[in-house]
């Protein structure tokens, strides 16, 4: 075993050696499906959630049936194995701006390709290395192997090696340009441009790794499924320094579709943007976006920022910085199409509810965690720690003065037998919903929690909010410390309604545990426990 004290060459070779067993495990994951069945899943699975695509009930039923034959545990086993190889790379040593890499450290030589990944019918030299290594003439780039006038790779490219699962490309410390997809990209530094998959797998590239050590980089995806996305395999994008821009389309930036996807950014003020299905998305697998430092901005139109679909876990973790989250403003909601948009984002669990047909499936787990910073969250319908149809959505903010803006079914809302939780640990926070049915709301046997532990907080919503149970649901808003204000209409603040179809009531609770200057819709005495009709409760302590 070579530890992090070994040379960079040795550390990277360990990762290359780990590719072959990962490929074998991924094949095992789909072993129980025929080639035609795999192709059916590959062509149709994304249609379930793409807003501009349609899947027929018959195809959806077949897709869900075939999904049961996929062994997701093999994909997670392969991920664990690959991470155990990558952990040997001493990234901090190679990304320290005070002691930049010297010429010896950046002299990376072609790798020894595992035998099972070598391209057939290629000559080999005495060192048993593939000979189709294309050196960059004076760092000017590589041409050929692609269609059109553009180079496959350009700029400071050290070498390219072929394998039967895609190319291995190594870029130097200067500016590099990556146009074609690759199985492995290792870039040693510089302000680089990625127009390719950038660490995203597909049926031809079952494992893809993109490692960028430093520089202000731009990732501008030409196609969907890019930037740390596992599509029927494993995709990792690891960026360890710089103020980076991630411009994606659909299924990008730590997402998965029958796979495991990871985007990890260690440092810098970064910008993330995509159309839909971005920034921590899990659909039959696990998708994770982890940003460790910097004041970051996250934009998407829908299904973003920690969403878990069927048999999926989607997570966005931001560890430090004053961050800005926005999801919506693209796809109108049918309830009020002129004024509202569907977000389905920011810690959202999402199931397939059978409405027009009997075909459906439970959802997964969606999580958005922000550790520190004064953050802003902007969503609309279905957002900010909410669950829809047998799923779990969680938004957890640990520290900072935060602002939450949403529309409906948001801020701790469990809808249709789902659980939603928004939890804020500290800070003087503001929660606003333009419509309501939010802020600790359970609807149709759903359970919703909004829990704030400390600070002088302000809650504002229009209707049916702030600890409300609708249609056999349970909703709880609990604020444990501070002088707080609650603004909403009569059907709010520890309120419940009886079911329209059954002789069952819901449960709604507003619990304010401390504070001597709290403001409610109705004037309430201190140390008052008020029982409302139909299962409502409000505590002002």
C-alpha positions as CSV (number, residue, x, y, z in Angstrom):
1,X,0.0,0.0,0.0
2,X,1.2,3.5,-0.9
3,X,0.1,6.2,1.4
4,X,-0.2,9.9,0.9
5,X,3.5,10.3,1.5
6,X,4.2,8.6,-1.9
7,X,4.8,10.6,-5.0
8,X,1.9,12.1,-6.9
9,X,2.6,9.7,-9.7
10,X,2.2,6.7,-7.3
11,X,-0.9,8.2,-5.7
12,X,-2.6,8.7,-9.1
13,X,-1.6,5.2,-10.3
14,X,-3.5,3.8,-7.4
15,X,-6.6,5.4,-8.7
16,X,-6.0,4.1,-12.2
17,X,-5.5,0.6,-10.7
18,X,-8.9,0.9,-9.0
19,X,-10.8,1.4,-12.3
20,X,-10.8,-2.3,-13.3
21,X,-12.5,-3.7,-10.2
22,X,-15.0,-0.9,-10.3
23,X,-16.0,-1.7,-13.9
24,X,-16.5,-5.3,-12.9
25,X,-18.8,-4.4,-10.0
26,X,-20.8,-2.1,-12.2
27,X,-21.3,-4.9,-14.7
28,X,-22.5,-7.1,-11.9
29,X,-25.1,-4.4,-10.9
30,X,-26.9,-4.9,-14.2
31,X,-26.1,-8.6,-14.6
32,X,-29.8,-9.6,-14.2
33,X,-30.9,-7.5,-17.1
34,X,-30.7,-8.3,-20.8
35,X,-28.9,-5.9,-23.1
36,X,-32.3,-4.8,-24.5
37,X,-33.6,-4.2,-21.0
38,X,-30.6,-2.1,-20.0
39,X,-31.0,-0.1,-23.2
40,X,-34.7,0.5,-22.4
41,X,-33.8,1.8,-19.0
42,X,-31.0,3.9,-20.4
43,X,-33.3,5.6,-23.0
44,X,-36.4,6.1,-20.8
45,X,-35.5,6.5,-17.1
46,X,-34.7,10.2,-17.4
47,X,-38.1,10.9,-19.0
48,X,-39.8,10.4,-15.6
49,X,-38.6,13.7,-14.3
50,X,-37.6,15.9,-17.3
51,X,-40.4,18.5,-17.5
52,X,-40.3,18.6,-21.3
53,X,-40.4,14.8,-21.7
54,X,-43.3,12.3,-21.4
55,X,-43.3,8.7,-20.5
56,X,-46.3,6.5,-21.1
57,X,-47.9,4.6,-18.1
58,X,-47.0,1.4,-19.8
59,X,-43.3,2.3,-20.1
60,X,-43.2,3.7,-16.6
61,X,-44.6,0.4,-15.2
62,X,-42.0,-1.6,-17.2
63,X,-39.2,0.8,-16.0
64,X,-40.2,0.3,-12.3
65,X,-40.4,-3.4,-12.8
66,X,-37.0,-3.6,-14.4
67,X,-35.5,-1.3,-11.8
68,X,-36.0,-4.1,-9.2
69,X,-33.5,-6.2,-11.1
70,X,-30.7,-3.7,-10.7
71,X,-28.4,-4.4,-7.8
72,X,-27.7,-0.9,-6.5
73,X,-25.5,-2.4,-3.7
74,X,-22.9,-3.2,-6.3
75,X,-22.8,0.4,-7.4
76,X,-22.2,1.5,-3.8
77,X,-19.5,-1.2,-3.4
78,X,-17.7,0.1,-6.5
79,X,-18.0,3.7,-5.1
80,X,-16.5,2.7,-1.8
81,X,-13.6,0.9,-3.6
82,X,-12.8,3.9,-5.8
83,X,-12.9,6.3,-2.9
84,X,-10.5,4.1,-1.0
85,X,-8.0,4.6,-3.8
86,X,-8.6,8.4,-4.2
87,X,-8.1,9.0,-0.5
88,X,-4.4,8.2,-0.9
89,X,-4.0,11.4,-3.0
90,X,-2.6,14.2,-0.8
91,X,-4.7,17.0,-2.4
92,X,-3.7,19.6,0.2
93,X,0.0,19.1,-0.6
94,X,-0.6,19.6,-4.3
95,X,-3.1,22.6,-4.0
96,X,-1.2,24.8,-1.5
97,X,-0.9,28.2,-3.3
98,X,2.0,29.2,-0.9
99,X,4.1,26.2,-2.1
100,X,3.0,25.6,-5.7
101,X,3.9,22.4,-7.5
102,X,7.5,22.4,-8.8
103,X,8.6,20.9,-12.1
104,X,9.5,17.5,-10.5
105,X,6.1,17.2,-8.9
106,X,4.2,18.0,-12.1
107,X,6.2,15.6,-14.3
108,X,3.4,13.0,-14.6
109,X,4.3,10.1,-16.8
110,X,1.8,7.8,-18.7
111,X,0.2,5.3,-16.4
112,X,0.3,1.5,-16.4
113,X,-3.1,0.6,-17.7
114,X,-4.7,-2.5,-16.0
115,X,-4.8,-5.3,-18.5
116,X,-8.6,-5.7,-18.6
117,X,-8.9,-2.0,-19.7
118,X,-6.3,-2.0,-22.4
119,X,-7.4,-1.4,-26.0
120,X,-7.0,-4.5,-28.2
121,X,-4.7,-4.6,-31.2
122,X,-2.4,-1.8,-29.9
123,X,1.4,-2.3,-29.8
124,X,3.1,-2.0,-26.4
125,X,6.5,-0.9,-25.5
126,X,8.9,-2.6,-23.1
127,X,7.4,-1.0,-20.1
128,X,4.0,-2.5,-21.0
129,X,2.4,0.9,-21.6
130,X,0.0,1.7,-24.4
131,X,1.7,3.4,-27.3
132,X,-1.2,5.5,-28.4
133,X,0.1,8.4,-26.2
134,X,-0.3,11.7,-28.0
135,X,2.2,14.2,-26.6
136,X,1.3,17.8,-26.7
137,X,3.8,19.6,-29.0
138,X,5.0,22.5,-26.9
139,X,1.7,22.5,-25.0
140,X,-0.3,23.4,-28.0
141,X,-2.9,20.7,-27.7
142,X,-4.1,17.6,-29.4
143,X,-6.1,17.2,-32.6
144,X,-7.7,14.2,-34.3
145,X,-10.0,11.5,-33.2
146,X,-13.0,13.8,-33.3
147,X,-15.4,15.3,-35.8
148,X,-15.1,18.9,-37.0
149,X,-12.4,21.4,-36.8
150,X,-12.2,21.7,-33.0
151,X,-9.5,19.8,-31.2
152,X,-10.4,16.9,-28.9
153,X,-8.2,18.5,-26.2
154,X,-6.2,21.7,-26.4
155,X,-3.9,23.9,-24.4
156,X,-1.5,22.6,-21.8
157,X,-2.1,18.8,-22.4
158,X,0.7,16.6,-21.2
159,X,-0.5,13.3,-22.7
160,X,-3.5,11.2,-23.6
161,X,-3.9,7.4,-23.2
162,X,-6.6,5.2,-24.6
163,X,-8.5,2.5,-22.6
164,X,-11.5,0.4,-23.6
165,X,-13.7,2.6,-21.2
166,X,-12.5,5.9,-22.5
167,X,-9.5,8.2,-22.6
168,X,-7.2,9.2,-19.8
169,X,-6.1,12.8,-20.1
170,X,-3.5,14.7,-18.1
171,X,-3.3,18.5,-18.3
172,X,-0.4,20.6,-17.0
173,X,-0.4,23.7,-14.8
174,X,-1.3,26.0,-17.7
175,X,-4.7,26.6,-19.3
176,X,-6.2,23.5,-20.8
177,X,-9.3,22.9,-22.9
178,X,-11.3,19.7,-22.7
179,X,-13.9,19.1,-25.5
180,X,-14.2,15.4,-25.8
181,X,-15.5,13.1,-23.1
182,X,-13.0,11.1,-21.1
183,X,-12.9,8.4,-18.5
184,X,-10.2,10.1,-16.4
185,X,-9.0,13.7,-16.5
186,X,-6.2,14.9,-14.2
187,X,-5.4,18.6,-14.4
188,X,-2.5,19.9,-12.4
189,X,-3.5,23.5,-12.3
190,X,-4.3,26.6,-14.4
191,X,-7.6,28.3,-15.4
192,X,-9.2,25.5,-17.4
193,X,-12.3,25.1,-19.5
194,X,-14.4,21.9,-19.6
195,X,-17.0,21.4,-22.3
196,X,-17.2,17.7,-21.9
197,X,-18.7,15.2,-19.4
198,X,-16.2,16.4,-16.7
199,X,-16.5,13.3,-14.5
200,X,-19.8,11.8,-15.7
201,X,-20.3,8.2,-16.6
202,X,-22.5,6.6,-19.3
203,X,-23.0,3.2,-20.9
204,X,-19.7,3.5,-22.8
205,X,-17.7,5.1,-19.9
206,X,-18.9,3.2,-16.8
207,X,-16.5,5.0,-14.5
208,X,-15.4,8.6,-15.0
209,X,-13.1,10.7,-12.7
210,X,-12.2,14.4,-13.2
211,X,-9.6,15.8,-10.8
212,X,-8.6,19.5,-11.0
213,X,-6.0,20.6,-8.5
214,X,-6.3,24.4,-8.8
215,X,-7.3,27.4,-10.9
216,X,-10.4,29.4,-11.6
217,X,-12.1,26.9,-13.9
218,X,-15.2,27.0,-16.1
219,X,-17.3,23.8,-16.5
220,X,-19.7,24.5,-19.3
221,X,-21.5,21.3,-20.2
222,X,-22.4,20.9,-23.9
223,X,-24.8,18.1,-23.1
224,X,-26.9,16.7,-20.2
225,X,-25.4,14.2,-17.8
226,X,-22.2,16.0,-16.8
227,X,-20.1,17.4,-14.0
228,X,-20.0,14.6,-11.4
229,X,-22.9,12.5,-12.6
230,X,-23.3,8.8,-12.4
231,X,-25.5,7.5,-15.3
232,X,-25.5,3.7,-15.1
233,X,-22.1,3.9,-13.4
234,X,-20.0,6.2,-11.2
235,X,-19.0,9.8,-12.0
236,X,-16.7,12.0,-9.8
237,X,-15.7,15.6,-10.3
238,X,-13.2,16.8,-7.7
239,X,-12.0,20.5,-7.8
240,X,-9.6,21.5,-5.1
241,X,-9.1,25.2,-5.5
242,X,-10.2,28.4,-7.3
243,X,-13.4,30.4,-8.0
244,X,-15.1,28.1,-10.3
245,X,-18.2,28.2,-12.5
246,X,-20.4,25.2,-13.1
247,X,-22.8,25.6,-16.0
248,X,-25.0,22.5,-16.5
249,X,-28.1,21.4,-18.3
250,X,-30.1,18.4,-17.1
251,X,-28.7,15.8,-14.6
252,X,-25.5,17.6,-13.6
253,X,-23.4,18.7,-10.6
254,X,-23.6,15.7,-8.3
255,X,-26.5,13.8,-9.7
256,X,-27.3,10.2,-10.6
257,X,-29.5,7.9,-12.6
258,X,-28.9,4.3,-11.7
259,X,-25.5,5.2,-10.4
260,X,-23.5,7.3,-8.0
261,X,-22.5,10.9,-8.7
262,X,-20.2,13.2,-6.7
263,X,-19.1,16.8,-7.2
264,X,-16.7,18.0,-4.5
265,X,-15.4,21.6,-4.5
266,X,-12.9,22.3,-1.7
267,X,-12.4,26.1,-1.9
268,X,-13.4,29.3,-3.6
269,X,-16.5,31.4,-4.3
270,X,-18.3,29.2,-6.8
271,X,-21.3,29.6,-9.1
272,X,-23.5,26.6,-9.9
273,X,-26.3,26.9,-12.5
274,X,-28.4,24.4,-14.4
275,X,-31.8,23.9,-16.1
276,X,-33.3,21.0,-14.0
277,X,-32.1,18.0,-12.0
278,X,-28.9,19.6,-10.7
279,X,-26.9,20.0,-7.5
280,X,-27.4,16.8,-5.5
281,X,-29.9,14.6,-7.2
282,X,-30.6,10.9,-6.6
283,X,-32.8,8.7,-8.8
284,X,-32.0,5.0,-8.2
285,X,-28.7,5.7,-6.6
286,X,-26.9,8.6,-4.8
287,X,-26.0,12.1,-5.9
288,X,-23.9,14.4,-3.7
289,X,-22.6,18.0,-4.1
290,X,-20.2,19.0,-1.4
291,X,-18.8,22.5,-1.2
292,X,-16.4,23.1,1.6
293,X,-15.5,26.9,1.5
294,X,-16.6,30.1,-0.1
295,X,-19.6,32.3,-0.7
296,X,-21.4,30.2,-3.3
297,X,-24.4,30.7,-5.5
298,X,-26.7,27.9,-6.6
299,X,-29.3,28.4,-9.4
300,X,-31.7,25.9,-11.1
301,X,-35.1,25.9,-12.6
302,X,-36.5,22.8,-10.9
303,X,-35.6,19.6,-9.0
304,X,-32.3,20.8,-7.5
305,X,-30.3,21.4,-4.4
306,X,-30.8,18.1,-2.6
307,X,-33.6,16.0,-4.1
308,X,-34.2,12.3,-3.5
309,X,-36.4,10.4,-6.0
310,X,-37.4,6.7,-6.0
311,X,-34.7,4.5,-4.4
312,X,-32.5,7.6,-4.4
313,X,-30.6,9.9,-2.1
314,X,-29.8,13.4,-3.2
315,X,-27.6,15.6,-1.0
316,X,-26.2,19.1,-1.1
317,X,-23.8,20.0,1.7
318,X,-22.2,23.5,1.9
319,X,-19.9,23.8,4.8
320,X,-18.9,27.4,5.0
321,X,-19.8,30.8,3.5
322,X,-22.7,33.2,2.9
323,X,-24.6,31.3,0.3
324,X,-27.4,32.0,-2.1
325,X,-29.9,29.3,-3.2
326,X,-32.5,29.8,-5.9
327,X,-34.8,27.3,-7.5
328,X,-37.8,28.0,-9.7
329,X,-39.0,30.8,-12.0
330,X,-39.2,28.4,-15.0
331,X,-42.1,25.9,-14.8
332,X,-45.5,27.4,-13.7
333,X,-47.6,25.5,-11.2
334,X,-51.1,24.6,-12.5
335,X,-52.7,25.9,-9.3
336,X,-51.8,29.5,-10.0
337,X,-49.8,29.5,-13.3
338,X,-49.6,33.3,-13.6
339,X,-48.0,33.8,-10.2
340,X,-46.3,30.6,-9.2
341,X,-43.6,28.2,-10.2
342,X,-42.7,24.7,-9.2
343,X,-39.4,24.4,-7.4
344,X,-39.3,20.8,-6.0
345,X,-35.9,21.7,-4.5
346,X,-33.8,22.6,-1.5
347,X,-34.1,19.4,0.6
348,X,-37.0,17.7,-1.2
349,X,-38.2,14.1,-1.2
350,X,-40.1,13.2,-4.4
351,X,-42.2,10.2,-5.1
352,X,-44.2,9.2,-8.3
353,X,-47.8,9.7,-7.2
354,X,-50.3,7.6,-9.2
355,X,-52.9,10.2,-10.3
356,X,-54.1,9.5,-13.8
357,X,-53.2,5.8,-13.6
358,X,-52.4,3.3,-10.9
359,X,-48.7,3.3,-11.7
360,X,-46.5,5.0,-9.0
361,X,-43.6,4.5,-6.6
362,X,-42.5,5.9,-3.3
363,X,-39.8,8.6,-3.2
364,X,-36.4,8.9,-1.7
365,X,-34.5,11.1,0.6
366,X,-33.5,14.7,-0.3
367,X,-31.2,16.7,1.9
368,X,-29.8,20.2,1.9
369,X,-27.3,21.0,4.7
370,X,-25.6,24.4,5.2
371,X,-23.2,24.5,8.1
372,X,-22.3,28.2,8.6
373,X,-23.0,31.6,7.1
374,X,-25.8,34.1,6.6
375,X,-27.7,32.4,3.8
376,X,-30.6,33.1,1.6
377,X,-33.0,30.5,0.2
378,X,-35.4,31.3,-2.6
379,X,-38.0,28.8,-3.7
380,X,-41.6,28.6,-4.6
381,X,-44.0,25.7,-4.7
382,X,-42.6,22.6,-2.9
383,X,-39.3,23.6,-1.4
384,X,-37.1,24.0,1.7
385,X,-37.4,20.8,3.6
386,X,-40.5,19.2,2.1
387,X,-41.6,15.7,1.1
388,X,-44.1,14.6,-1.6
389,X,-45.6,11.1,-1.7
390,X,-43.9,8.6,0.6
391,X,-40.5,10.4,0.8
392,X,-38.4,12.5,3.1
393,X,-37.1,16.0,2.6
394,X,-34.8,17.8,5.0
395,X,-33.2,21.3,5.0
396,X,-30.8,21.8,7.9
397,X,-29.0,25.1,8.6
398,X,-26.6,25.1,11.5
399,X,-25.5,28.6,12.0
400,X,-26.2,32.2,10.7
401,X,-28.8,34.8,10.2
402,X,-30.8,33.3,7.3
403,X,-33.7,34.2,5.1
404,X,-36.2,31.7,3.6
405,X,-38.6,32.7,0.8
406,X,-41.1,30.3,-0.7
407,X,-44.6,30.0,-2.0
408,X,-46.6,26.9,-1.1
409,X,-46.0,23.4,0.3
410,X,-42.7,24.6,1.7
411,X,-40.6,25.2,4.8
412,X,-41.2,21.9,6.5
413,X,-44.2,20.5,4.6
414,X,-45.1,16.8,4.3
415,X,-47.5,16.2,1.4
416,X,-49.3,12.9,0.6
417,X,-47.9,10.6,3.2
418,X,-44.4,12.2,3.1
419,X,-42.3,13.8,5.8
420,X,-40.8,17.3,5.5
421,X,-38.4,19.0,8.0
422,X,-36.8,22.4,8.1
423,X,-34.4,22.8,11.0
424,X,-32.5,25.9,11.9
425,X,-30.1,25.8,14.8
426,X,-29.3,29.5,15.4
427,X,-29.5,33.1,14.2
428,X,-32.2,35.7,13.8
429,X,-34.0,34.2,10.9
430,X,-36.9,35.2,8.6
431,X,-39.4,32.8,7.0
432,X,-41.8,34.0,4.4
433,X,-44.3,32.2,2.2
434,X,-46.3,34.2,-0.3
435,X,-49.3,31.7,-0.3
436,X,-49.0,29.3,2.6
437,X,-49.8,25.6,3.4
438,X,-46.3,25.7,4.8
439,X,-44.1,26.3,7.9
440,X,-44.8,23.1,9.7
441,X,-47.6,21.6,7.6
442,X,-48.8,18.1,7.2
443,X,-51.3,17.3,4.4
444,X,-53.0,14.1,3.4
445,X,-51.4,11.9,6.1
446,X,-48.2,13.8,5.7
447,X,-46.0,15.1,8.5
448,X,-44.3,18.5,8.4
449,X,-41.9,20.1,10.9
450,X,-40.3,23.5,11.1
451,X,-37.9,23.7,14.1
452,X,-35.9,26.8,15.1
453,X,-33.7,26.5,18.1
454,X,-32.7,30.1,18.9
455,X,-32.8,33.7,17.8
456,X,-35.4,36.4,17.3
457,X,-37.2,35.0,14.4
458,X,-40.0,36.2,12.1
459,X,-42.6,34.0,10.4
460,X,-44.9,35.3,7.8
461,X,-47.4,33.4,5.6
462,X,-50.8,34.0,4.1
463,X,-52.9,30.9,5.0
464,X,-52.9,27.4,6.5
465,X,-49.4,27.6,8.0
466,X,-47.3,27.6,11.2
467,X,-48.2,24.3,12.7
468,X,-51.2,22.9,10.7
469,X,-52.6,19.5,10.0
470,X,-54.8,19.1,6.9
471,X,-56.6,15.9,5.7
472,X,-55.3,13.6,8.5
473,X,-51.9,15.2,8.5
474,X,-49.7,16.5,11.3
475,X,-47.9,19.8,11.2
476,X,-45.6,21.3,13.9
477,X,-43.8,24.6,14.2
478,X,-41.5,24.7,17.2
479,X,-39.4,27.7,18.2
480,X,-37.4,27.1,21.4
481,X,-35.8,30.5,22.2
482,X,-36.1,34.2,21.3
483,X,-38.7,37.0,20.9
484,X,-40.5,35.9,17.8
485,X,-43.3,37.1,15.6
486,X,-45.9,35.0,13.8
487,X,-48.1,36.5,11.0
488,X,-50.8,34.4,9.2
489,X,-54.5,34.3,8.9
490,X,-57.2,32.7,11.1
491,X,-56.6,29.2,9.7
492,X,-53.1,29.0,11.0
493,X,-50.9,28.8,14.1
494,X,-51.7,25.4,15.8
495,X,-54.7,24.7,13.6
496,X,-56.2,21.5,12.2
497,X,-59.2,20.6,10.0
498,X,-61.3,17.4,9.8
499,X,-60.9,15.1,6.8
500,X,-63.4,15.6,4.0
501,X,-63.6,11.8,3.4
502,X,-63.1,10.2,6.8
503,X,-64.1,10.9,10.4
504,X,-60.5,11.7,11.3
505,X,-58.9,15.0,12.3
506,X,-55.3,16.1,11.8
507,X,-52.9,17.5,14.4
508,X,-51.5,21.1,14.3
509,X,-49.2,22.5,16.8
510,X,-47.4,25.8,17.3
511,X,-44.9,25.6,20.2
512,X,-43.1,28.8,21.3
513,X,-40.9,27.7,24.3
514,X,-39.3,31.0,25.4
515,X,-39.6,34.7,24.9
516,X,-41.5,37.5,26.6
517,X,-42.3,39.6,23.6
518,X,-43.7,37.2,21.1
519,X,-46.3,38.3,18.6
520,X,-49.2,36.0,17.4
521,X,-52.3,36.4,15.2
522,X,-54.3,36.4,18.4
523,X,-53.2,38.1,21.7
524,X,-52.0,35.3,23.9
525,X,-50.9,35.4,27.5
526,X,-47.5,34.2,28.6
527,X,-47.4,30.6,29.9
528,X,-50.6,29.7,28.0
529,X,-51.5,26.3,26.5
530,X,-54.4,26.8,24.2
531,X,-56.4,23.8,22.8
532,X,-58.1,24.7,19.6
533,X,-61.1,22.8,18.2
534,X,-60.4,19.9,15.8
535,X,-57.0,18.9,17.0
536,X,-55.1,22.2,17.2
537,X,-52.7,23.3,19.9
538,X,-50.7,26.5,20.6
539,X,-48.2,27.0,23.5
540,X,-46.8,30.3,24.5
541,X,-44.3,29.7,27.3
